[in-house]
């Protein structure tokens, strides 16, 4: 039985977005065209795929099965197109990028105009958030992450190191004193970043190899680093902060680093992308660009 692959694409988008109007907007089609495509697919298959009411749609049992297959069909077609584009070496299409919110605002955003100017045929879909995304399931081509790599299904290009410091405003230290060793931190008020696995646990090491573990105390919990830095500048408390977020304030003197003789292992900025037999030209172009801007020895927060 011959079927219209366009019908699978349209049906998959309707099922994914939960409605004909949303699918029509996403596909650049009229709502009536989307409805006709789905009805035609149902006629071809001889089954009803969607339960339709005036308020909502839902998948039938057959629709659930077809949706799973349709997603794979659409993904494989997209991968085939990407491989063909890679072979031709053209940097075009749409590049979906994921990056941490604060890093995207302070570091990635300012350099993106240069990248888009180099590749005028390339569209960018930049999504900023601070959660760990699933690149494959969520359809991202590449992600920038500040972390240690653990997922073997992904390829990681190592970029610049990211150090982490205890920092605060000069006014805070004038009022509360300067800690001399990590154990003193229990007497200070911290703002804790809730997206860390253990935001209040810290182990630091000095040049002699001595280690001290401390449980940080704080009345303020937050899931956004930019907000924490803003409050820290007002003397609200201390933050265990990546240097990428505070280096400009440290240079200007608006923030001060303490316990400089103590350190924690650095993290690393990675450009991460899924395994593929043929790396798309658009992904290669972006990864090379991140090496140029944020590679070892080149990142603005290093040194």
C-alpha positions in Angstrom: 0.0 0.0 0.0 1.4 3.3 -1.1 1.1 6.1 1.5 1.8 9.8 1.5 4.8 10.6 3.6 3.7 14.2 4.0 0.7 12.9 5.8 2.9 11.2 8.4 4.8 14.4 8.9 1.6 16.5 9.4 0.0 13.8 11.6 3.2 13.6 13.8 3.2 17.4 14.3 -0.5 17.4 15.2 0.0 14.7 17.8 3.2 16.3 19.1 1.6 19.7 19.6 -1.9 18.6 20.5 -3.9 20.4 18.0 -4.5 21.3 14.3 -3.9 25.1 14.8 -0.5 24.7 16.5 0.6 22.2 13.9 -0.5 24.4 11.1 1.5 27.3 12.6 4.6 25.1 13.0 4.4 23.7 9.5 3.4 27.0 7.7 0.2 25.5 6.4 -3.5 26.4 6.8 -5.5 24.6 9.5 -7.8 23.2 6.8 -4.9 21.8 4.9 -3.6 20.1 8.0 -7.0 18.6 8.7 -7.3 17.3 5.2 -3.8 15.7 5.3 -4.6 13.8 8.5 -8.0 12.7 7.2 -6.4 11.5 4.0 -3.8 9.5 6.0 -6.6 7.9 8.1 -8.4 7.0 4.9 -5.3 5.5 3.4 -4.6 3.4 6.6 -8.3 2.5 7.1 -8.2 3.5 10.8 -9.0 6.5 12.9 -5.9 8.1 14.4 -7.4 10.9 16.4 -10.4 11.4 18.7 -11.7 14.8 17.9 -13.9 17.0 20.1 -14.7 20.7 20.1 -12.1 21.2 22.9 -9.3 18.8 22.3 -7.9 15.9 20.3 -6.4 12.7 21.6 -4.7 9.7 20.1 -6.6 6.5 19.5 -4.8 3.2 20.2 -3.9 3.0 16.5 -2.9 6.6 16.5 -0.4 6.0 19.3 1.3 3.3 17.3 1.3 5.3 14.1 2.6 8.4 16.0 5.6 6.5 17.3 6.4 5.2 13.8 5.7 8.6 12.2 8.2 10.3 14.6 10.9 7.8 13.5 10.0 8.3 9.8 10.3 12.1 10.1 13.5 11.9 12.1 15.1 9.5 9.6 14.1 11.8 6.7 15.6 14.8 8.5 18.8 12.8 9.1 19.0 11.9 5.5 18.6 15.5 4.5 21.3 16.5 7.1 23.7 13.8 5.6 23.1 15.1 2.1 23.8 18.6 3.3 26.9 17.5 5.0 28.2 15.8 1.9 27.6 19.0 -0.1 29.3 21.0 2.7 26.6 23.6 2.8 26.0 25.4 6.1 22.2 26.0 5.9 19.0 24.8 7.4 18.1 25.3 11.1 20.6 24.8 13.9 19.0 24.1 17.3 21.4 25.1 20.2 20.9 24.6 23.9 23.0 26.5 26.5 22.8 27.4 30.2 20.8 30.6 30.8 23.5 32.7 32.4 26.2 31.6 30.0 23.9 32.2 27.0 23.2 35.7 28.1 26.6 36.8 29.1 28.9 34.9 26.7 27.1 33.2 23.8 24.6 35.9 22.9 27.2 38.6 22.3 29.1 36.5 19.8 26.2 35.0 17.9 25.8 38.0 15.5 29.3 37.2 14.2 28.3 33.6 13.7 25.1 34.3 11.9 26.9 36.9 9.6 29.3 34.1 8.5 26.5 31.8 7.5 23.6 33.8 6.1 21.7 30.7 5.0 21.6 29.3 8.5 18.6 29.8 10.8 19.2 29.6 14.6 16.9 28.2 17.3 18.7 29.0 20.6 17.1 27.6 23.7 18.5 28.8 27.1 17.7 26.9 30.3 19.6 25.4 33.2 18.3 21.9 33.2 20.1 18.9 31.6 18.4 18.4 28.3 18.2 15.2 26.2 19.6 16.3 22.9 18.2 13.4 20.9 14.7 13.3 22.4 14.3 17.1 22.4 15.8 17.6 18.9 18.9 19.7 19.7 21.8 19.6 17.3 24.4 20.8 19.8 24.5 21.9 23.5 27.0 23.9 25.5 27.4 22.5 29.0 29.6 23.4 32.0 30.1 20.0 33.6 32.0 16.7 33.6 31.0 14.4 30.8 29.2 11.2 31.6 26.9 10.3 28.6 28.7 8.0 26.3 26.0 8.4 23.6 27.2 11.9 23.0 30.4 13.4 21.6 32.0 16.3 23.6 34.5 18.9 22.3 36.4 20.2 25.3 36.5 24.0 25.5 37.8 26.2 28.3 38.1 25.3 32.0 35.6 26.9 34.4 37.0 27.6 37.9 34.7 28.1 40.9 35.4 30.6 43.7 33.9 31.8 47.0 33.0 35.4 46.2 31.1 38.3 47.7 30.8 42.1 47.7 33.3 44.2 49.7 30.5 45.6 51.8 29.6 42.1 52.9 33.1 41.4 54.1 33.3 44.7 55.9 30.3 43.8 57.9 30.9 40.1 58.5 34.7 39.6 58.2 36.8 37.6 55.8 37.0 33.8 56.2 40.6 32.5 56.6 39.9 28.9 55.8 37.0 26.8 54.6 35.8 25.9 58.1 35.1 29.6 58.7 32.4 29.5 56.0 29.9 28.0 58.4 29.7 31.5 60.0 28.7 33.1 56.7 25.4 33.5 54.8 25.3 31.9 51.4 22.9 32.0 48.4 22.6 28.4 47.2 22.1 27.4 43.6 19.4 24.8 43.8 20.2 23.1 40.4 23.4 21.6 41.9 23.0 18.0 43.2 24.3 19.1 46.6 24.3 22.9 46.7 25.4 23.2 50.3 28.2 20.7 50.3 31.8 21.9 49.6 35.2 20.3 49.8 38.3 22.5 49.2 42.0 21.6 48.9 45.1 23.7 49.5 48.5 23.5 48.0 49.7 21.2 50.7 47.0 18.7 49.8 45.0 19.4 53.0 41.2 19.0 52.5 38.4 20.6 54.4 34.7 19.8 54.0 32.1 22.3 55.0 28.3 22.5 54.9 27.3 25.9 53.6 24.4 27.7 55.3 22.0 30.1 53.6 18.5 31.4 53.9 18.2 32.1 50.2 17.8 29.4 47.6 17.7 30.2 43.9 17.7 28.4 40.5 19.2 31.3 38.5 22.8 32.3 38.7 22.3 35.8 37.3 19.8 36.7 40.0 22.2 35.4 42.6 25.1 37.6 41.3 22.8 40.6 41.3 21.9 40.1 44.9 25.5 39.3 45.8 26.5 42.7 44.4 24.1 44.3 46.9 25.9 42.5 49.8 23.1 39.9 50.4 25.5 37.0 50.9 28.3 34.9 49.4 28.1 32.6 46.4 30.2 29.6 45.3 30.4 30.9 41.8 31.8 29.8 38.4 34.4 32.4 37.2 32.5 32.7 33.9 29.7 34.5 35.8 31.8 36.8 38.0 35.1 37.5 36.3 34.1 41.0 35.1 32.9 42.0 38.6 36.1 40.6 40.1 38.2 42.7 37.7 36.3 45.8 38.5 36.4 45.2 42.3 32.7 45.0 42.7 33.2 41.5 43.9 36.1 39.9 45.9 37.3 36.4 45.9 38.3 34.9 49.2 40.2 31.7 50.2 42.5 32.1 47.2 44.9 29.4 48.7 42.1 26.9 48.5 40.4 25.4 45.4 38.0 22.9 44.0 38.5 20.9 40.8 37.6 22.9 37.8 34.7 22.1 35.5 35.0 22.3 31.7 32.8 23.9 29.1 31.9 21.3 26.4 30.3 21.6 23.1 28.2 18.4 22.9 26.4 16.7 20.0 24.9 13.3 19.3 26.9 10.6 17.5 26.3 10.6 13.8 27.9 8.9 10.8 28.1 12.2 9.0 28.5 15.4 11.1 26.3 18.0 9.6 28.1 21.0 8.2 26.1 23.4 10.4 27.1 21.5 13.6 30.7 21.4 12.6 30.7 25.1 11.8 29.2 26.0 15.2 31.5 23.7 17.1 34.5 25.2 15.3 33.2 28.6 16.2 32.9 27.8 19.9 36.5 26.6 19.8 37.5 29.9 18.3 35.6 31.9 20.9 35.7 29.7 24.0 38.5 27.3 23.4 41.4 26.7 25.9 43.3 30.0 26.3 40.7 32.0 24.3 37.7 32.3 26.6 37.3 35.8 28.0 37.0 34.6 31.6 40.3 32.7 31.6 43.4 34.4 32.9 
